[in-house]
């Protein structure tokens, strides 16, 4: 029997999608813990994600150790200093942005892509489909966390090889996402970078073509 959803459930899901936020360190509540059960629910949502050829190529490292976080935060600091000069016209604004919550969030989760040693159905022409599958898992985590009123921030200003070394990750695994997870003081009405006028939201009409570009 197929599972069908009501219009009210569809509307609730739309609200959840619209309310998802990338949370930065200035919004995490450092003193409010995230329980192991809550992390398990978020990870369970991750492995319900679709994957190419049902390969399920994801691996997760849950980090609560402050020393490990400090090492990852050091990598962020180094990479952030390299990146700042790239934003000539917005450099002052860039320097003022709080771009991560590695130390503020009670839990960090590193998400890896673990390639298969055998051919994967649907991945023979587009090898990157395996990594895209892991990104689908991250989206599931984000939405589940938001439904639980838990914030997630995705930190991409990191040296992946540094993080792999810190976490003793297998050589063939690839870091796809480094997530900061925790309770927050508020969920903003609009994405923070939109509110700060870093950029503005694109309209649906501006990104959709039909039949050809």
N, C-alpha and C positions, 0 to 999 in steps of 0.2 A: 504494500500500500504506500503510495507516494505521500510525502509530507507537504502539505500546502499551508501557506501563511495568510493571515487575514490582512486587510488593508491597514488596520491599526498597528499590527506588528511590522508591516512594511514602513509605516510612518515613523515608528520607534527606531527602526534600524537606520533610516535616513537621518534622524536626529543624532544618533550615535556617530555616524560618519561625519556629520557636520561639527560635532563637539570634540572630536579627536584633536589633541594638541601635542606639539613637540615641546616638552617641558625642560626649562633650563634651571640651573642650580639655584637661582635666586627665588625659585618657587617651591623647592622641596622642603618638607618639614623634617629636619635632621633627627629630631627626637621622637618621631612617630615610626615605630618599626613596621616592616612588612613581614608577615608571618610566612613560614615555610608552606603552609597550606595555600596561601594566596599566590605564592610563586608557582606552586604546582598547578594551580588552575590556569595561570597565564601560560605555562609551558605546555599544558595539555591542549590549550587552544592552538598553540604553535604547530603541534604535530597533526592537527586536523587539517592543515593547509593542503592545497593541491600540490603535487610534485610530478615532474616529467617522468613518464614511464613508471609511476609509483615507486620512484627511487628513494624518496624520503632522505635526501642527502644532508640533513642538518645535524649539527652537534651544538650543544649549549654548555657554557661554563658559568655557573652561578658564583658570584664573588661577593663575599661579605668582609673579607680580611682587609683591614685598613692599610697594611703595608703593600699589598698587591695594588690597591687603589692608588696609593701614593706613586707607585712606579708608573702606572698607566697615566696618571695626571701629569707626571714629568714629561712623558712622550707628547701629551697634548700641548704642554707649554712650549716645547721645542718646535713642534709643527705650526703652532699658532703664530709664533714669532716669524717663521718663514713666510706665512701666508699674508701677514698684515700689509706688507708693502705692495701686494698685488692689487689692492683696492685703492688706487691713487686718489680718486675723487671722493671716496667714502672712508678714507683711512681713519679720520678722527672718530667717525661714528663706529667703525669696526672696532676700534680700541675700547669703546665704551660698552660693547655688547658682551653679555654673559652667555657664552656659547656652549657651556657644558655644566654637568652637575656630578662629576665623577666622585668627588669627596663628600658632597652634600647628600647625595642619594644613599639610603641605607643598603641598597642592593644594586650591583652592576651585573649585567648578563652579556657575555660575549657570545656571538652567534657565528658559527663557522659552516662553511661548505666543505663536505667530505666527498671527494670524487670517487666514483666507482672504479674498480679495477677491470670491470667487464663492460661491454657495450650496453648503453641504456636506451631503451625504446623511446624514440622521439627526440633523442639528444645527439644523434649521429651527424646531423647537418648543422645544428646550432648548439655548440658545446656550452654556451652561456646559459642555456635553459636550466641547467642544474643550479646555478647561482640565482637565477630568477625564482626558482622554487623556494629557495631559502628566504628570499625577500617576501614571498607570499606568507611564509611562516611568521616573519617579523610583523607584517601587517595584522595578522591574526592576534599576535601578542598585544599590539598597540590597542586594538579594538576591545579585546577582552579586559585589559587593564583599565581602559576608560570606562567600561561598563561597571567596573568594580570601584570607580572613583579613585584609581591609582594612576599616577602620572608616569609617562615614559619619555625620555629624551634620547635621541639617537646622536651619538658623537662620531663624526666622520673626520675630524681634524686630528688624526692619529697616524703613526707609522705602523702599518699592519704587521710588519716583521718584528717590530719592537714588542707589540702586544703578543704575538705568537711566542716569542722568546720568554716573556714574563710569565705566560700561562703554560709553558712547556707543551705547546700544541704540536701535533704531528706535522712533519715537514710538508706533506701534500695537502693539508687543510688550508683553506683560505678564509681569512676574516672577512665577513660580510657586514656585520653590524656590531657596534658596542653600545649597549643600552644602559641608561641610568633609570632606576625604578624606585618610586617612593610615593608616599602621601604628599599632597601639595596644599599650599595655602589657598589657592584658587585655580580654576580653569578659566582662562581668558575667553572673552566672547568672540574674539577674532585671533588668528595666528599672530604671535608676538611680533614677527618681522613685518607683518602688514601694519600692525598698530604703530610700530616705530618708523614706518614709511621707508623701510629698506627696499621694499618692492610692493607691487600691488597685485591683487588676484586677477588672473586671466579669466575672461568670459568663455563660456562653452563655445560660443560661435567663433571665437578666435583660434580655436585649436582643432576644429572638426572640419574635415573635407569629405566629399562623397565621390566614390568611384576613382578619383585621382586627386593628387594635390592641386 
